[in-house]
Amino acid sequence: MTYPLGDMNSELFTQITEQMPNETTIVPFFRGESLLHPCFPEFMQKLIRFRRVQLATNGDLLTEPNQTAILNACTFFSVSLHSFLMPWQFKNTQFLRIARGRGIDTQEIGRASC
């Protein structure tokens, strides 16, 4: 990979998303951990208007602000369990239940599902 590394700034993110119709399926982050972006909650707030927002994470940074942003904007949420945890050892199982209860489709990828 030879393209420059770094985070997209808020102005560019806004400019791009404002040009997209509401019916667009948005997968807002490419390569890497979505929740590491310093503007993650702000960016997710700008995506609420879209019909379908899909997000994948390893779950390590599911802080309260990030959880709120996901619950408000996502329609599909995927968590990759990157260690050898049994479902009951995954610290965010309750968040997945809350997301499902809010109508968000979820997917857990790992050795066992929650």
Backbone as CSV, one residue per row, in Angstrom:
resi,resn,N_x,N_y,N_z,CA_x,CA_y,CA_z,C_x,C_y,C_z
1,MET,0.850,-1.171,0.000,0.000,0.000,0.000,0.892,1.230,0.000
2,THR,0.661,2.092,-0.938,1.528,3.259,-1.070,0.793,4.578,-0.890
3,TYR,-0.498,4.534,-0.609,-1.204,5.800,-0.425,-0.872,6.389,0.944
4,PRO,-1.057,7.707,1.093,-0.691,8.360,2.362,-1.542,7.852,3.528
5,LEU,-0.937,7.821,4.694,-1.635,7.405,5.901,-2.146,8.628,6.646
6,GLY,-3.185,8.453,7.417,-3.702,9.542,8.235,-5.210,9.473,8.330
7,ASP,-5.778,10.377,9.103,-7.219,10.440,9.294,-7.837,11.486,8.382
8,MET,-9.022,11.175,7.851,-9.761,12.153,7.067,-10.224,13.269,7.996
9,ASN,-10.118,14.515,7.521,-10.579,15.614,8.359,-12.091,15.790,8.232
10,SER,-12.657,16.498,9.170,-14.102,16.675,9.253,-14.679,17.398,8.042
11,GLU,-13.966,18.379,7.540,-14.461,19.132,6.387,-14.608,18.239,5.158
12,LEU,-13.616,17.401,4.893,-13.688,16.511,3.741,-14.789,15.467,3.933
13,PHE,-14.904,14.922,5.139,-15.948,13.949,5.427,-17.326,14.558,5.165
14,THR,-17.540,15.778,5.644,-18.817,16.460,5.439,-19.055,16.718,3.958
15,GLN,-18.052,17.181,3.268,-18.177,17.471,1.839,-18.576,16.210,1.058
16,ILE,-17.959,15.112,1.346,-18.265,13.872,0.644,-19.673,13.388,0.966
17,THR,-20.013,13.324,2.254,-21.317,12.775,2.640,-22.471,13.668,2.221
18,GLU,-22.266,14.957,2.119,-23.344,15.850,1.679,-23.694,15.648,0.211
19,GLN,-22.803,15.053,-0.552,-23.051,14.815,-1.974,-23.786,13.497,-2.230
20,MET,-23.945,12.684,-1.222,-24.553,11.366,-1.387,-26.040,11.409,-1.088
21,PRO,-26.840,10.672,-1.879,-28.272,10.606,-1.571,-28.525,9.792,-0.305
22,ASN,-29.640,10.049,0.343,-30.000,9.360,1.589,-30.086,7.846,1.421
23,GLU,-30.355,7.370,0.211,-30.514,5.934,-0.048,-29.187,5.198,-0.136
24,THR,-28.074,5.915,-0.088,-26.753,5.312,-0.200,-26.461,4.434,1.005
25,THR,-25.891,3.244,0.766,-25.380,2.417,1.856,-23.984,2.920,2.179
26,ILE,-23.773,3.291,3.425,-22.507,3.881,3.851,-21.713,2.859,4.678
27,VAL,-20.472,2.668,4.292,-19.509,1.911,5.091,-18.394,2.915,5.354
28,PRO,-18.484,3.643,6.478,-17.695,4.865,6.652,-16.196,4.718,6.868
29,PHE,-15.717,3.551,7.179,-14.288,3.424,7.455,-13.721,2.271,6.647
30,PHE,-12.507,2.443,6.160,-11.843,1.444,5.314,-10.482,1.118,5.896
31,ARG,-10.254,-0.133,6.143,-8.979,-0.618,6.656,-8.648,-0.005,8.018
32,GLY,-8.447,-0.829,8.945,-8.093,-0.341,10.262,-9.286,-0.363,11.197
33,GLU,-9.095,0.117,12.377,-10.122,0.113,13.418,-10.933,1.393,13.364
34,SER,-12.204,1.269,13.051,-13.108,2.406,12.895,-13.141,3.329,14.106
35,LEU,-13.163,2.741,15.289,-13.347,3.521,16.508,-12.094,4.288,16.930
36,LEU,-10.988,4.097,16.246,-9.766,4.848,16.550,-9.804,6.281,16.027
37,HIS,-10.666,6.559,15.053,-10.690,7.901,14.481,-11.077,8.904,15.565
38,PRO,-10.322,10.001,15.704,-10.600,10.961,16.784,-11.966,11.645,16.666
39,CYS,-12.566,11.635,15.485,-13.878,12.270,15.284,-14.990,11.242,15.101
40,PHE,-14.781,10.016,15.563,-15.756,8.954,15.311,-17.190,9.347,15.681
41,PRO,-17.484,9.780,16.909,-18.875,10.123,17.233,-19.429,11.253,16.340
42,GLU,-18.609,12.246,16.078,-19.024,13.366,15.217,-19.350,12.866,13.806
43,PHE,-18.501,12.036,13.252,-18.726,11.509,11.901,-19.999,10.666,11.862
44,MET,-20.190,9.824,12.857,-21.376,8.969,12.875,-22.655,9.800,12.969
45,GLN,-22.611,10.897,13.697,-23.776,11.781,13.799,-24.189,12.301,12.419
46,LYS,-23.213,12.557,11.564,-23.487,13.063,10.213,-24.077,11.990,9.307
47,LEU,-24.041,10.728,9.740,-24.532,9.631,8.905,-25.949,9.183,9.254
48,ILE,-26.551,9.787,10.250,-27.879,9.366,10.704,-28.912,9.421,9.582
49,ARG,-28.776,10.338,8.663,-29.786,10.515,7.608,-29.781,9.396,6.570
50,PHE,-28.724,8.602,6.532,-28.635,7.551,5.519,-29.449,6.328,5.916
51,ARG,-30.028,5.687,4.914,-30.904,4.545,5.152,-30.141,3.345,5.711
52,ARG,-28.906,3.165,5.277,-28.137,1.997,5.722,-26.699,2.414,6.009
53,VAL,-26.252,2.196,7.260,-24.875,2.478,7.671,-24.330,1.196,8.287
54,GLN,-23.220,0.721,7.731,-22.615,-0.524,8.187,-21.272,-0.230,8.831
55,LEU,-21.002,-0.872,9.948,-19.760,-0.617,10.664,-19.188,-1.918,11.213
56,ALA,-17.862,-2.048,11.122,-17.157,-3.201,11.702,-16.103,-2.685,12.674
57,THR,-15.906,-3.417,13.754,-14.930,-3.050,14.775,-14.440,-4.309,15.477
58,ASN,-13.324,-4.191,16.166,-12.881,-5.317,17.000,-13.482,-5.209,18.408
59,GLY,-14.167,-4.118,18.702,-14.870,-3.967,19.970,-14.049,-3.436,21.117
60,ASP,-12.760,-3.242,20.934,-11.918,-2.792,22.039,-12.252,-1.384,22.523
61,LEU,-12.750,-0.538,21.647,-12.988,0.866,22.003,-14.473,1.209,22.034
62,LEU,-15.284,0.285,22.493,-16.713,0.550,22.600,-17.010,1.348,23.871
63,THR,-16.497,2.565,23.907,-16.759,3.466,25.024,-18.207,3.929,24.951
64,GLU,-18.672,4.572,25.996,-20.055,5.054,26.006,-20.341,6.013,24.845
65,PRO,-19.485,7.012,24.559,-19.769,7.885,23.405,-19.789,7.125,22.074
66,ASN,-18.897,6.159,21.920,-18.878,5.376,20.685,-20.105,4.473,20.580
67,GLN,-20.526,3.897,21.692,-21.731,3.075,21.682,-22.948,3.908,21.301
68,THR,-23.061,5.091,21.870,-24.185,5.971,21.551,-24.182,6.317,20.066
69,ALA,-23.011,6.645,19.531,-22.903,6.990,18.108,-23.333,5.822,17.231
70,ILE,-22.933,4.624,17.590,-23.302,3.428,16.828,-24.804,3.193,16.901
71,LEU,-25.366,3.270,18.091,-26.805,3.042,18.257,-27.636,4.058,17.488
72,ASN,-27.151,5.282,17.370,-27.901,6.330,16.677,-27.799,6.258,15.163
73,ALA,-26.707,5.722,14.636,-26.473,5.816,13.196,-26.473,4.486,12.449
74,CYS,-26.069,3.408,13.091,-25.856,2.152,12.365,-27.142,1.381,12.132
75,THR,-27.169,0.674,11.007,-28.216,-0.296,10.738,-27.631,-1.699,10.700
76,PHE,-26.309,-1.801,10.577,-25.612,-3.082,10.618,-24.307,-2.893,11.380
77,PHE,-24.043,-3.795,12.321,-22.878,-3.660,13.180,-22.209,-5.017,13.314
78,SER,-20.910,-5.063,13.037,-20.153,-6.310,13.088,-19.000,-6.173,14.073
79,VAL,-18.839,-7.199,14.908,-17.736,-7.233,15.864,-16.887,-8.456,15.580
80,SER,-15.598,-8.235,15.390,-14.653,-9.337,15.220,-14.009,-9.635,16.560
81,LEU,-14.160,-10.846,17.026,-13.519,-11.265,18.264,-12.116,-11.730,17.897
82,HIS,-11.129,-10.937,18.212,-9.784,-11.182,17.735,-8.922,-11.993,18.697
83,SER,-9.506,-12.465,19.758,-8.767,-13.345,20.660,-9.614,-14.597,20.904
84,PHE,-9.101,-15.505,21.656,-9.788,-16.764,21.876,-10.743,-16.662,23.060
85,LEU,-11.753,-15.821,22.926,-12.733,-15.624,23.989,-13.983,-16.442,23.706
86,MET,-14.532,-16.979,24.725,-15.849,-17.575,24.612,-16.851,-16.425,24.678
87,PRO,-18.036,-16.598,24.131,-18.998,-15.489,24.083,-19.239,-14.821,25.431
88,TRP,-19.279,-15.601,26.504,-19.550,-15.017,27.818,-18.361,-14.223,28.358
89,GLN,-17.186,-14.337,27.727,-16.026,-13.564,28.147,-15.919,-12.236,27.390
90,PHE,-16.647,-12.091,26.304,-16.614,-10.861,25.517,-17.299,-9.761,26.311
91,LYS,-16.567,-8.702,26.609,-17.058,-7.688,27.548,-18.215,-6.850,27.012
92,ASN,-18.506,-6.924,25.726,-19.549,-6.073,25.147,-20.771,-6.849,24.669
93,THR,-20.975,-8.033,25.219,-22.142,-8.824,24.838,-23.431,-8.055,25.108
94,GLN,-23.492,-7.352,26.225,-24.694,-6.588,26.561,-24.956,-5.499,25.516
95,PHE,-23.893,-4.864,25.018,-24.081,-3.846,23.983,-24.676,-4.457,22.714
96,LEU,-24.241,-5.650,22.352,-24.810,-6.313,21.171,-26.297,-6.586,21.369
97,ARG,-26.666,-6.982,22.574,-28.090,-7.215,22.864,-28.887,-5.913,22.749
98,ILE,-28.312,-4.830,23.257,-28.984,-3.525,23.161,-29.137,-3.125,21.696
99,ALA,-28.075,-3.306,20.915,-28.121,-2.951,19.489,-29.213,-3.750,18.778
100,ARG,-29.247,-5.047,19.034,-30.291,-5.876,18.412,-31.678,-5.412,18.833
101,GLY,-31.824,-5.069,20.105,-33.104,-4.583,20.607,-33.538,-3.279,19.954
102,ARG,-32.578,-2.514,19.472,-32.875,-1.247,18.782,-33.079,-1.454,17.280
103,GLY,-33.050,-2.709,16.841,-33.294,-3.009,15.433,-32.061,-3.004,14.553
104,ILE,-30.890,-2.982,15.147,-29.648,-3.008,14.380,-29.268,-4.458,14.114
105,ASP,-29.020,-4.781,12.846,-28.530,-6.113,12.509,-27.106,-6.238,13.031
106,THR,-26.775,-7.374,13.618,-25.429,-7.568,14.153,-24.827,-8.855,13.609
107,GLN,-23.518,-8.867,13.621,-22.762,-10.056,13.229,-21.547,-10.139,14.124
108,GLU,-21.311,-11.277,14.691,-20.120,-11.490,15.491,-19.273,-12.502,14.740
109,ILE,-18.029,-12.173,14.523,-17.120,-13.058,13.814,-16.097,-13.567,14.796
110,GLY,-15.980,-14.833,14.934,-15.005,-15.388,15.864,-15.196,-16.876,16.010
111,ARG,-14.659,-17.408,17.061,-14.723,-18.845,17.289,-16.113,-19.285,17.717
112,ALA,-16.872,-18.395,18.301,-18.232,-18.708,18.720,-19.051,-17.438,18.646
113,SER,-20.345,-17.546,18.428,-21.168,-16.337,18.383,-21.791,-16.080,19.743
114,CYS,-22.216,-14.836,19.947,-22.775,-14.443,21.247,-24.198,-14.932,21.406
